[in-house]
Amino acid sequence: MPVVVGFNEFCAPSLEEALDQAVRFEAERVVILTPMLTRRGEHSELHIPAAVAGAKARHPSVEFAYAWPYAAGEVAAFLAAHIRPLIGGAGLA
């Protein structure tokens, strides 16, 4: 499965360019992920959905799925698993 990286600002390619590039792989479905884990972020709540809406308008035959927001419990479990080796598992359920 091809992976295409896009950015909201300061880097290239832009998210819009990345979504268009994904379509050029003849994708029937494009899944958009963000590394932003928590809510209340302007990018994750406003900018990315706007870019996805634009891609849907430009490519109506392609399904675009924005896989966000993440469940808070799953984010906490991921973070706990990541730090567990650093603290020897002490105090973590």
SERO-4910 file (N, C-alpha, C, O; in steps of 0.05 Angstrom, whole numbers):
BEGIN
 pado doro    nc1    nc2    nc3   cac1   cac2   cac3    cc1    cc2    cc3    oc1    oc2    oc3
  Met    A     17    -23      0      0      0      0     18     25      0     34     28     18
  Pro    A     15     42    -19     32     66    -21     26     85      3      3     87     12
  Val    A     46     98     12     44    118     33     53    145     22     75    146     10
  Val    A     37    165     25     44    192     15     43    210     39     25    210     56
  Val    A     64    227     42     66    246     64     60    274     54     69    282     33
  Gly    A     43    288     70     37    316     64     38    332     89     36    322    111
  Phe    A     41    358     86     44    376    108     24    400    107     16    408     86
  Asn    A     17    410    131     -1    433    132     13    459    126      2    477    114
  Glu    A     38    461    135     52    487    131     82    483    134     91    463    146
  Phe    A     97    501    122    126    502    124    142    481    109    166    483    107
  Cys    A    129    460     99    143    439     85    127    431     60    103    438     58
  Ala    A    140    417     42    127    407     18    129    377     18    148    366     29
  Pro    A    110    364      6     87    374     -8     65    382     12     64    373     34
  Ser    A     48    400      2     25    408     19      6    384     21      8    364      6
  Leu    A    -12    385     40    -32    364     44    -49    361     18    -55    338     10
  Glu    A    -56    383      6    -72    381    -19    -56    367    -41    -67    350    -55
  Glu    A    -31    374    -43    -14    360    -63    -11    330    -57    -12    314    -76
  Ala    A     -8    324    -32     -5    296    -24    -31    280    -30    -29    257    -39
  Leu    A    -54    292    -25    -79    278    -30    -82    273    -60    -91    252    -69
  Asp    A    -75    294    -76    -77    290   -105    -57    269   -115    -63    253   -133
  Gln    A    -33    268   -103    -13    248   -110    -24    220   -103    -20    201   -119
  Ala    A    -37    217    -81    -49    191    -73    -69    181    -94    -70    157   -101
  Val    A    -84    199   -105   -104    193   -125    -90    183   -150   -100    165   -164
  Arg    A    -66    194   -156    -52    186   -180    -42    157   -178    -35    145   -199
  Phe    A    -42    145   -155    -36    117   -151    -60     99   -158    -60     75   -153
  Glu    A    -81    112   -169   -106     99   -177   -120     87   -152   -132     66   -154
  Ala    A   -118    101   -130   -130     92   -105   -161     95   -108   -171    115   -119
  Glu    A   -174     76    -97   -204     78    -94   -211     90    -67   -232    102    -64
  Arg    A   -193     87    -48   -196     98    -21   -170    109    -11   -149     96    -14
  Val    A   -171    133      0   -148    145     12   -154    150     41   -174    162     48
  Val    A   -137    139     59   -140    143     87   -120    163     97    -96    161     92
  Ile    A   -130    184    111   -114    205    120   -109    202    150   -128    199    166
  Leu    A    -84    201    158    -76    199    186    -61    225    194    -48    237    177
  Thr    A    -62    231    219    -47    254    230    -31    244    254    -41    227    269
  Pro    A     -7    254    258      7    246    283     -3    262    307      6    256    330
  Met    A    -21    280    303    -32    295    326    -52    277    341    -72    268    329
  Leu    A    -47    272    366    -62    253    381    -86    264    396   -105    250    402
  Thr    A    -85    289    403   -106    300    420   -124    320    405   -116    331    384
  Arg    A   -147    325    416   -166    344    404   -157    373    410   -139    378    425
  Arg    A   -172    391    398   -169    420    402   -146    432    386   -136    453    393
  Gly    A   -137    418    366   -116    428    349   -128    440    324   -145    427    311
  Glu    A   -119    463    316   -130    477    293   -125    460    267   -142    459    250
  His    A   -101    448    265    -95    432    242   -114    408    240   -127    403    220
  Ser    A   -115    393    262   -131    368    261   -161    372    259   -175    356    248
  Glu    A   -170    394    271   -199    399    271   -209    417    248   -233    415    241
  Leu    A   -192    433    237   -200    452    216   -186    448    189   -198    443    169
  His    A   -159    450    190   -144    450    165   -145    423    150   -150    422    126
  Ile    A   -141    401    164   -142    375    151   -170    369    140   -172    361    117
  Pro    A   -191    372    156   -218    367    145   -224    385    120   -237    376    102
  Ala    A   -214    410    120   -218    427     97   -203    416     72   -214    416     50
  Ala    A   -179    406     76   -163    395     54   -177    369     44   -177    364     20
  Val    A   -188    353     62   -202    329     54   -227    336     38   -233    323     18
  Ala    A   -242    356     47   -266    364     33   -258    374      5   -273    368    -15
  Gly    A   -237    389      2   -228    398    -24   -220    374    -42   -226    374    -66
  Ala    A   -206    354    -31   -199    330    -46   -224    315    -55   -225    305    -78
  Lys    A   -244    313    -38   -269    300    -45   -282    314    -69   -293    301    -87
  Ala    A   -281    341    -68   -293    356    -90   -278    352   -116   -290    351   -137
  Arg    A   -251    351   -114   -234    348   -138   -235    320   -150   -232    316   -174
  His    A   -240    300   -132   -239    272   -140   -264    257   -129   -261    241   -111
  Pro    A   -287    263   -140   -312    251   -128   -314    221   -130   -330    209   -116
  Ser    A   -298    208   -147   -300    179   -149   -282    165   -129   -282    140   -128
  Val    A   -266    180   -114   -248    168    -94   -259    172    -66   -269    194    -60
  Glu    A   -258    152    -50   -267    154    -22   -243    165     -5   -221    154     -6
  Phe    A   -248    186     10   -228    197     28   -238    193     57   -260    200     63
  Ala    A   -222    180     74   -229    175    101   -208    187    120   -185    181    118
  Tyr    A   -217    205    137   -199    218    156   -201    202    183   -221    204    197
  Ala    A   -180    188    189   -180    170    212   -172    185    237   -151    181    248
  Trp    A   -189    202    246   -184    219    269   -211    229    279   -228    233    262
  Pro    A   -217    234    304   -198    233    327   -195    205    337   -210    187    331
  Tyr    A   -174    202    351   -167    176    363   -181    174    391   -185    194    404
  Ala    A   -188    149    398   -200    145    424   -180    151    446   -157    142    445
  Ala    A   -188    167    466   -170    176    487   -157    152    502   -134    153    508
  Gly    A   -172    131    507   -162    108    521   -140     94    505   -121     84    516
  Glu    A   -144     93    478   -124     80    461    -98     97    460    -76     86    459
  Val    A   -101    123    460    -78    141    460    -63    137    486    -38    135    486
  Ala    A    -77    136    509    -64    132    535    -50    106    536    -28    104    546
  Ala    A    -62     85    526    -49     58    526    -24     58    508     -4     47    516
  Phe    A    -25     71    485     -2     74    468     21     88    482     44     79    482
  Leu    A     15    110    495     35    126    509     47    110    533     71    111    537
  Ala    A     29     97    547     38     81    570     57     58    561     78     53    573
  Ala    A     50     45    539     67     24    528     94     34    519    114     21    522
  His    A     94     59    509    119     71    500    138     77    523    162     75    520
  Ile    A    127     86    545    144     94    567    150     71    587    169     73    603
  Arg    A    134     50    586    138     28    604    166     17    605    177     13    627
  Pro    A    180     13    582    208      4    584    227     24    597    247     16    608
  Leu    A    220     49    597    237     69    608    235     71    638    254     80    652
  Ile    A    212     62    649    209     64    678    205     36    691    199     34    715
  Gly    A    210     16    676    208    -11    687    180    -20    693    176    -39    709
  Gly    A    159     -7    682    132    -16    686    120     -6    713     97    -12    718
  Ala    A    135      7    729    126     16    756    102     35    754    103     54    739
  Gly    A     81     28    768     59     46    770     40     47    746     22     64    745
  Leu    A     45     30    726     27     31    703     10      6    702     20    -16    707
  Ala    A    -15     10    697    -34    -12    696    -32    -26    669    -46    -45    664
***
